[in-house]
């Protein structure tokens, strides 16, 4: 799946909503199986352990606040707090319920929040399903120990910003030294199912999700990987309507 590019006007940082939709994939294993270290790895599901679960709410997303027909649902694949990465080129992912030819924008704002450090339009049309991108493709590299807000927007009507659809979250990059000292996976770690468990248990949300989406593109056991993805999203309060495979 090629990485998609997105953008959106900063005035739309307003809709602090969370989606509440029925998940497509049933949870095939109870929490006791997901967490029990005595259960064989192939039967376990990844357990996300937030690094700072008590942080302020950070996720936005949902449908248009207006009544424009054909407005897609956008859901950022992030927990409702600052989530972490150890990579200087992390992947940002969201779910889009409908194929759209309307303008889309990606916006990234650093902790100073004076003006966006990135505002980039997405070539359209954009298909439905899970979309991912790397801000580094547009010249933005996340600094260590700096937090960022990121947003994707579907512009429903350029003259009526209240109809725009917005989704996003927050990300912070840990230093390599800190990550390795805490036993977290370092950037050289390969993307495999074992890496997903390690990333999730170390609180590296963005790296776990990015690895899962990458594996879904190339591994044959998609049912197992979709169950892992659905389980991780469920732990963060994200429930996707319809198909959630890339």
HUHU-V560019 format. One record per residue. NEAR is the number of other ideal C-beta (glycine too) atoms within 10 Angstrom. Layout:
NEAR
NEAR
This chain:
14
7
12
21
20
28
21
28
17
14
8
20
17
12
19
13
15
16
20
10
15
8
16
14
18
7
14
14
15
10
12
8
13
18
13
13
6
5
14
7
9
8
12
19
25
21
14
22
13
16
17
12
12
6
16
9
13
19
24
23
26
20
17
22
16
14
7
17
6
12
20
21
21
29
27
26
30
28
24
21
20
22
28
24
24
24
19
13
15
26
20
28
23
24
27
23
20
17
13
22
9
21
18
27
24
26
23
21
21
17
12
8
11
7
9
21
16
17
18
20
14
22
9
13
10
22
12
15
17
23
25
19
21
16
22
14
11
15
9
18
11
23
12
13
11
12
17
24
19
25
29
28
27
28
20
21
13
11
5
12
17
13
18
27
29
26
30
28
27
24
23
21
22
20
11
16
10
13
22
14
9
12
9
21
23
11
13
6
16
8
17
13
19
12
18
25
18
19
28
24
16
21
21
28
28
24
28
26
29
24
24
27
21
18
21
19
12
9
13
7
13
15
11
16
21
18
17
24
27
21
22
23
23
16
19
19
14
26
18
24
15
14
14
21
16
19
